[in-house]
Amino acid sequence: MQTHSLKLTLKACGRAVLTACINAGLALALMLLVEFAISGSLILAEPYLYAGLLIWIVVFTGQMFRQYRLCHCQRIEQ
């Protein structure tokens, strides 16, 4: 029973990391696109990296709780 719970937790964590990486990457791409539209150059400024990291943390936290809850509900149904 303990291993099954650990597997569900790791599954939730993996999904949360994947979702957070995709969303942070898309946010960085959008920031670079706007930077290019405004200034005409593709300079990855330090604030963009901090913003991407903050987006990753927020999305990861939300998705971790969501995925863990979904996996926990799936375990209860079985």
Contacts in CASP RR format, 6 or more apart in sequence:
PFRMAT RR
TARGET T0000
AUTHOR 0000-0000-0000
METHOD contacts of the structure
MODEL  1
MQTHSLKLTLKACGRAVLTACINAGLALALMLLVEFAISGSLILAEPYLY
AGLLIWIVVFTGQMFRQYRLCHCQRIEQ
4 75 0 8 1.000
5 75 0 8 1.000
8 68 0 8 1.000
8 71 0 8 1.000
8 72 0 8 1.000
8 74 0 8 1.000
8 75 0 8 1.000
9 68 0 8 1.000
9 71 0 8 1.000
11 67 0 8 1.000
11 71 0 8 1.000
12 64 0 8 1.000
12 67 0 8 1.000
12 68 0 8 1.000
12 70 0 8 1.000
12 71 0 8 1.000
13 64 0 8 1.000
13 67 0 8 1.000
14 67 0 8 1.000
15 63 0 8 1.000
15 67 0 8 1.000
16 60 0 8 1.000
16 62 0 8 1.000
16 63 0 8 1.000
16 64 0 8 1.000
16 66 0 8 1.000
16 67 0 8 1.000
17 60 0 8 1.000
19 59 0 8 1.000
19 60 0 8 1.000
19 63 0 8 1.000
20 56 0 8 1.000
20 57 0 8 1.000
20 59 0 8 1.000
20 60 0 8 1.000
20 63 0 8 1.000
21 56 0 8 1.000
23 55 0 8 1.000
23 56 0 8 1.000
23 59 0 8 1.000
24 52 0 8 1.000
24 53 0 8 1.000
24 55 0 8 1.000
24 56 0 8 1.000
24 59 0 8 1.000
25 52 0 8 1.000
27 51 0 8 1.000
27 52 0 8 1.000
27 55 0 8 1.000
28 44 0 8 1.000
28 48 0 8 1.000
28 49 0 8 1.000
28 51 0 8 1.000
28 52 0 8 1.000
31 48 0 8 1.000
31 51 0 8 1.000
31 52 0 8 1.000
32 42 0 8 1.000
32 44 0 8 1.000
32 48 0 8 1.000
35 41 0 8 1.000
35 42 0 8 1.000
35 43 0 8 1.000
35 45 0 8 1.000
35 48 0 8 1.000
36 42 0 8 1.000
END
